[in-house]
Amino acid sequence: MTLIAAVGLDTYPVVFGDLLISRPAQPGAVPNIALVGEGTNFFPAGSEGPILGVNQKVVLLGDHCVIAWAGNIEYARTVITELRAMASNAPLSLPIIETYLSQLDPTVRDEVSFIGWVKDGELFHQFWYRAAIAKSEMFGQVSAGGSGATDFVTLASEISGGTWNAPGRVLTGLERAISSMLSATSLLLQAELSSQSSVLHYFGGGYEIATFIGDKFAKVGDIAFVFWMAHVTDGQVALSGPWFVLKQDYAGESLLLHLLLMRPGEMDTDPPIVEEHQQVISPFGGTVDAAHSTGIFCPGLEATFTCHVALVHLPKSIAVFNRIDYSESRAPMSIRFSLEASRISFEVNPQFAEELTQSIRAVFADS
């Protein structure tokens, strides 16, 4: 499932986008996705719309405009390159963007979708091109593109601020906006699971979030996703994991992914085997050469926003439950990471694991 979306929350305009790209299969092309590695094992040669890898779909066009694309990557690159050139000469406005998009070549029109926000004076304006549109009580106008667009606009009314692991603390507007988009990832995963898709295949790239911070649009980094499994049987919950951790951050315009994959040891009593992967994703339309990529310091796994996502196996279905651990000091109470002998290990707070188990039981025990 691929998705770009624009929503408004309180005074915050938000753009949300996944990282996976697809197009007709190319002979010899082997996709490399941080979460699953080479993708030939799940998209056979000749399959329709195979995933070819990851790329940034959320693009900043100066300080006052952000756009996201879905569809044909080559056409999208052409359009965004032209918009970027226009923005370098003068600030973009809603009439300028709408006029430009309305005049796209017919060969492009049916191949790409765009959504975004532009700030003109003191007002924010949402724009879209070939997108699904809906109204939401929480988000107001919602526009979305990509294969997950219909699911997103359908689920928009169900998106909440998520369950926070920050007792006694009131969310600020920015934190609420970010947490809502993190909560949206859980609903999208549930939509994928209900259609028998594999979370490993489609969540593989993660999601980017951009909003207006201070006096300009910016992407939100310092986010980690921690995935668990839970099995509910006769009102009891068996929680296991975490089974993988994905940290997202930025070095300039480059997106940094830091991944831990855990799999069971050879014996039941053995600790899990931890595999570590790192990936640098260049800004859209740019490249990261090997020397520069090697010189970028990959972020630690501790994050300001740690989104715990539990895939809950019920007797007749699979659901998703999330809890967000917020830490201004990047020291989440739920999970700690350490580096010993060049190997990363982690330790889950037993109290958090128990609270997560009880929360899942409270929601799903009668399912």
C-alpha positions as CSV (number, residue, x, y, z in Angstrom):
1,M,0.0,0.0,0.0
2,T,1.4,3.4,-1.0
3,L,0.0,6.6,0.4
4,I,0.4,10.4,0.4
5,A,-2.1,12.5,2.4
6,A,-2.7,16.1,3.5
7,V,-4.7,16.9,6.6
8,G,-5.1,19.8,9.0
9,L,-5.1,19.5,12.8
10,D,-5.7,22.5,15.0
11,T,-3.4,25.1,13.4
12,Y,-1.0,22.5,12.0
13,P,-1.1,21.6,8.3
14,V,0.4,18.1,7.9
15,V,1.6,16.1,4.9
16,F,2.1,12.4,5.3
17,G,3.8,10.0,2.9
18,D,5.1,6.5,2.7
19,L,8.5,5.6,1.1
20,L,7.8,2.6,-1.2
21,I,7.9,3.1,-5.0
22,S,6.6,0.8,-7.7
23,R,6.5,0.7,-11.5
24,P,6.6,-2.0,-14.2
25,A,9.3,-4.6,-13.5
26,Q,12.7,-4.1,-15.0
27,P,14.9,-7.0,-16.0
28,G,17.6,-7.6,-13.3
29,A,16.2,-4.9,-11.0
30,V,16.4,-6.0,-7.3
31,P,14.5,-3.8,-4.8
32,N,16.2,-3.1,-1.5
33,I,13.9,-2.2,1.3
34,A,15.3,-1.7,4.8
35,L,12.8,-3.8,6.6
36,V,13.0,-6.9,4.4
37,G,16.2,-6.6,2.3
38,E,16.1,-7.7,-1.3
39,G,12.5,-8.0,-2.5
40,T,12.7,-10.7,-5.1
41,N,11.3,-13.2,-2.6
42,F,7.9,-11.5,-2.4
43,F,7.4,-9.9,-5.8
44,P,8.1,-12.5,-8.5
45,A,9.4,-11.4,-11.9
46,G,6.7,-10.0,-14.0
47,S,4.3,-9.2,-11.2
48,E,2.1,-6.2,-11.6
49,G,3.4,-3.0,-10.0
50,P,6.3,-4.6,-8.1
51,I,7.9,-2.6,-5.3
52,L,11.2,-1.4,-6.6
53,G,12.6,0.2,-3.4
54,V,12.2,3.3,-1.4
55,N,12.4,7.0,-2.1
56,Q,11.3,10.2,-0.4
57,K,7.8,11.2,-1.5
58,V,7.4,14.3,0.7
59,V,9.3,17.2,-0.7
60,L,9.9,20.7,0.7
61,L,9.6,23.5,-1.9
62,G,11.1,26.3,0.0
63,D,10.0,27.4,3.5
64,H,6.4,27.9,2.7
65,C,5.4,24.9,0.6
66,V,5.4,21.1,1.0
67,I,4.2,18.6,-1.6
68,A,4.0,14.8,-1.8
69,W,3.8,12.6,-4.9
70,A,2.5,9.2,-5.8
71,G,2.5,7.3,-9.1
72,N,5.1,7.3,-11.9
73,I,8.5,8.4,-10.4
74,E,9.9,9.8,-13.6
75,Y,6.9,12.1,-14.2
76,A,6.8,13.1,-10.6
77,R,10.5,14.0,-10.7
78,T,9.8,16.2,-13.8
79,V,6.9,18.1,-12.1
80,I,8.7,18.6,-8.8
81,T,11.9,19.8,-10.5
82,E,9.9,22.4,-12.4
83,L,8.0,23.5,-9.2
84,R,11.3,23.7,-7.3
85,A,12.8,25.9,-10.0
86,M,9.7,28.2,-9.8
87,A,10.0,28.3,-6.0
88,S,13.6,29.3,-6.2
89,N,12.6,32.5,-8.2
90,A,9.6,33.5,-6.1
91,P,7.5,32.0,-3.3
92,L,4.8,29.7,-4.5
93,S,1.1,30.5,-4.0
94,L,-2.1,28.5,-4.4
95,P,-3.0,30.1,-7.8
96,I,0.5,29.5,-9.2
97,I,0.4,25.8,-8.1
98,E,-3.1,25.2,-9.3
99,T,-2.5,26.9,-12.7
100,Y,0.7,24.8,-13.2
101,L,-0.9,21.5,-12.3
102,S,-4.0,22.2,-14.5
103,Q,-1.7,22.6,-17.5
104,L,0.2,19.4,-17.2
105,D,0.8,17.4,-20.4
106,P,-1.9,14.8,-21.0
107,T,0.6,12.0,-20.9
108,V,1.4,13.0,-17.3
109,R,-2.1,13.6,-16.0
110,D,-3.2,10.0,-15.4
111,E,0.2,8.8,-14.1
112,V,0.8,10.9,-11.0
113,S,-1.0,12.3,-7.9
114,F,0.1,15.3,-5.8
115,I,-1.1,16.7,-2.5
116,G,0.3,19.4,-0.3
117,W,0.1,22.7,1.6
118,V,1.3,26.2,0.8
119,K,1.4,29.2,3.1
120,D,0.4,32.5,1.5
121,G,0.6,35.4,3.9
122,E,-0.9,34.3,7.2
123,L,-3.1,31.5,5.6
124,F,-2.4,27.9,4.8
125,H,-4.0,26.5,1.6
126,Q,-4.3,22.8,0.8
127,F,-3.9,21.7,-2.8
128,W,-4.2,18.4,-4.6
129,Y,-4.1,16.8,-8.1
130,R,-5.8,13.4,-8.8
131,A,-6.5,12.7,-5.2
132,A,-9.3,11.3,-3.1
133,I,-11.1,14.0,-1.1
134,A,-13.1,13.7,2.1
135,K,-14.2,15.8,5.1
136,S,-13.3,14.7,8.6
137,E,-14.5,16.1,11.9
138,M,-10.9,15.9,13.3
139,F,-8.9,16.9,10.2
140,G,-11.3,19.0,8.1
141,Q,-10.4,18.7,4.4
142,V,-8.5,15.5,3.7
143,S,-6.8,14.7,0.4
144,A,-4.9,11.5,-0.4
145,G,-3.2,9.8,-3.3
146,G,-1.7,6.4,-4.0
147,S,-3.1,2.9,-3.7
148,G,-4.0,3.5,-0.1
149,A,-5.9,6.7,-0.7
150,T,-9.4,5.3,-0.5
151,D,-8.5,3.4,2.7
152,F,-7.1,6.5,4.3
153,V,-10.0,8.8,3.6
154,T,-12.4,6.0,4.8
155,L,-10.4,5.6,8.0
156,A,-9.8,9.3,8.6
157,S,-12.7,9.5,11.1
158,E,-11.2,6.7,13.1
159,I,-7.8,8.3,13.5
160,S,-7.1,9.6,17.1
161,G,-4.2,11.1,18.9
162,G,-3.1,7.5,19.9
163,T,-2.6,6.3,23.4
164,W,0.3,8.2,25.1
165,N,2.7,6.8,27.6
166,A,3.2,10.2,29.3
167,P,1.1,10.3,32.5
168,G,-0.2,13.7,33.5
169,R,1.1,15.5,30.4
170,V,-1.1,17.4,28.0
171,L,-0.1,17.3,24.3
172,T,0.8,20.4,22.5
173,G,-0.7,21.1,19.1
174,L,2.4,19.9,17.3
175,E,2.7,16.8,19.4
176,R,-1.0,16.0,18.8
177,A,-0.6,16.4,15.1
178,I,2.4,14.1,15.0
179,S,0.8,11.5,17.2
180,S,-2.3,11.5,15.1
181,M,-0.2,10.6,12.0
182,L,1.6,7.9,14.0
183,S,-1.8,6.6,15.0
184,A,-2.8,6.6,11.3
185,T,0.0,4.1,10.5
186,S,-1.7,1.6,12.8
187,L,-5.0,1.9,11.0
188,L,-3.3,1.6,7.6
189,L,-1.5,-1.6,8.8
190,Q,-4.8,-3.0,9.9
191,A,-6.3,-2.2,6.5
192,E,-3.4,-4.1,4.9
193,L,-3.7,-7.1,7.2
194,S,-7.5,-7.3,6.6
195,S,-6.7,-7.6,2.9
196,Q,-4.2,-10.4,3.6
197,S,-1.3,-8.2,2.8
198,S,2.0,-8.7,4.6
199,V,3.1,-5.9,7.0
200,L,6.7,-6.8,6.3
201,H,6.2,-6.1,2.6
202,Y,4.2,-2.8,2.7
203,F,5.4,-1.1,5.9
204,G,9.0,-1.7,4.8
205,G,9.8,1.9,4.0
206,G,8.1,3.6,6.9
207,Y,6.3,7.0,6.7
208,E,7.5,10.6,6.5
209,I,5.7,13.4,8.3
210,A,6.0,17.2,7.4
211,T,4.4,20.1,9.1
212,F,4.9,23.8,9.8
213,I,7.4,24.2,12.7
214,G,8.4,27.7,13.8
215,D,8.4,29.8,10.6
216,K,8.7,27.1,7.9
217,F,7.7,23.7,6.7
218,A,9.9,20.9,8.0
219,K,10.1,17.1,8.2
220,V,9.7,15.4,11.5
221,G,12.5,13.1,12.4
222,D,13.5,11.3,15.6
223,I,10.6,8.8,15.3
224,A,10.9,5.0,16.1
225,F,8.4,2.2,15.4
226,V,8.6,-0.8,17.7
227,F,6.6,-3.9,16.6
228,W,5.1,-6.5,18.9
229,M,3.0,-9.6,18.4
230,A,0.0,-10.4,20.7
231,H,-2.2,-13.5,20.7
232,V,-5.6,-13.3,22.4
233,T,-7.2,-16.6,23.5
234,D,-10.1,-17.0,25.9
235,G,-9.6,-13.5,27.2
236,Q,-5.9,-14.0,27.9
237,V,-3.1,-12.1,26.1
238,A,0.3,-13.5,25.2
239,L,2.6,-10.7,24.3
240,S,5.9,-11.4,22.5
241,G,8.6,-9.2,21.1
242,P,9.7,-6.6,20.1
243,W,10.3,-8.3,16.7
244,F,11.6,-5.3,14.9
245,V,12.5,-1.6,15.5
246,L,12.7,1.1,12.8
247,K,14.2,4.5,13.6
248,Q,13.8,7.4,11.2
249,D,15.8,10.6,11.3
250,Y,17.4,13.2,9.0
251,A,20.8,14.4,8.2
252,G,20.1,17.6,6.2
253,E,17.7,16.4,3.5
254,S,18.9,12.8,3.6
255,L,16.5,10.3,5.4
256,L,18.3,7.9,7.7
257,L,16.8,4.5,8.5
258,H,18.2,2.4,11.4
259,L,16.6,-1.1,11.7
260,L,16.8,-3.9,14.2
261,L,15.3,-7.3,13.2
262,M,14.8,-9.9,15.9
263,R,14.3,-13.6,15.3
264,P,14.1,-16.4,17.8
265,G,17.3,-18.2,18.9
266,E,18.0,-21.8,18.1
267,M,16.7,-22.9,21.4
268,D,13.6,-21.6,23.3
269,T,15.8,-20.5,26.1
270,D,18.2,-18.6,23.8
271,P,18.0,-14.8,23.6
272,P,16.7,-13.4,20.3
273,I,19.2,-13.0,17.4
274,V,19.4,-9.3,16.5
275,E,20.2,-8.2,12.9
276,E,21.1,-4.5,12.4
277,H,20.6,-2.6,9.1
278,Q,21.2,1.0,8.1
279,Q,20.1,2.9,5.0
280,V,20.5,6.4,3.7
281,I,17.7,7.7,1.4
282,S,18.7,10.7,-0.7
283,P,16.3,13.6,-1.2
284,F,13.9,13.2,-4.1
285,G,15.6,13.9,-7.3
286,G,19.0,13.8,-5.7
287,T,21.7,11.2,-5.0
288,V,23.8,10.1,-2.1
289,D,27.3,9.0,-3.2
290,A,29.0,6.2,-1.4
291,A,31.6,8.4,0.3
292,H,28.9,10.8,1.6
293,S,26.7,8.0,2.7
294,T,29.5,6.4,4.7
295,G,30.3,9.7,6.4
296,I,26.7,10.2,7.7
297,F,26.3,9.2,11.3
298,C,23.4,6.9,11.7
299,P,21.1,7.9,14.6
300,G,20.8,5.8,17.8
301,L,17.5,4.0,18.2
302,E,16.3,6.1,21.1
303,A,13.7,8.7,19.9
304,T,11.5,11.5,21.0
305,F,8.5,9.7,19.6
306,T,8.5,5.9,20.1
307,C,5.4,4.3,18.5
308,H,4.8,0.8,19.9
309,V,2.6,-1.2,17.4
310,A,1.2,-4.5,18.4
311,L,-0.2,-6.9,15.8
312,V,-3.0,-8.5,17.7
313,H,-4.0,-12.0,16.6
314,L,-7.6,-12.7,17.4
315,P,-9.5,-16.0,16.9
316,K,-10.9,-14.8,13.5
317,S,-8.9,-11.8,12.5
318,I,-5.9,-9.6,13.1
319,A,-6.1,-6.1,14.7
320,V,-3.5,-3.4,15.5
321,F,-3.0,-1.6,18.8
322,N,-0.5,1.3,19.3
323,R,0.9,3.2,22.2
324,I,3.2,6.2,21.9
325,D,6.0,6.8,24.3
326,Y,7.1,10.5,24.3
327,S,10.4,11.7,25.7
328,E,11.8,15.2,25.2
329,S,15.2,13.9,26.3
330,R,15.1,11.0,23.8
331,A,15.2,8.5,26.8
332,P,11.9,6.6,26.4
333,M,10.8,4.8,29.5
334,S,9.4,1.8,27.6
335,I,12.6,0.5,26.0
336,R,16.3,1.2,26.3
337,F,19.1,0.4,23.9
338,S,22.8,-0.2,24.6
339,L,25.9,-0.9,22.5
340,E,28.3,-3.5,23.7
341,A,31.2,-5.0,21.8
342,S,29.9,-3.2,18.6
343,R,26.5,-5.0,19.0
344,I,23.2,-3.4,19.9
345,S,21.0,-4.9,22.5
346,F,17.8,-3.7,24.1
347,E,15.9,-4.0,27.3
348,V,12.1,-3.5,27.6
349,N,10.7,-2.0,30.8
350,P,8.7,-4.9,32.4
351,Q,6.1,-2.4,33.8
352,F,5.6,-1.0,30.3
353,A,5.2,-4.6,28.8
354,E,2.6,-5.4,31.5
355,E,0.7,-2.2,30.9
356,L,0.7,-2.9,27.1
357,T,-0.6,-6.4,27.8
358,Q,-3.3,-5.1,30.0
359,S,-4.3,-2.4,27.6
360,I,-4.6,-5.0,24.8
361,R,-6.7,-7.3,27.0
362,A,-9.0,-4.4,27.9
363,V,-9.7,-3.7,24.2
364,F,-9.7,-7.2,22.7
365,A,-10.6,-9.7,25.5
366,D,-14.2,-10.0,24.3
367,S,-13.3,-10.2,20.6
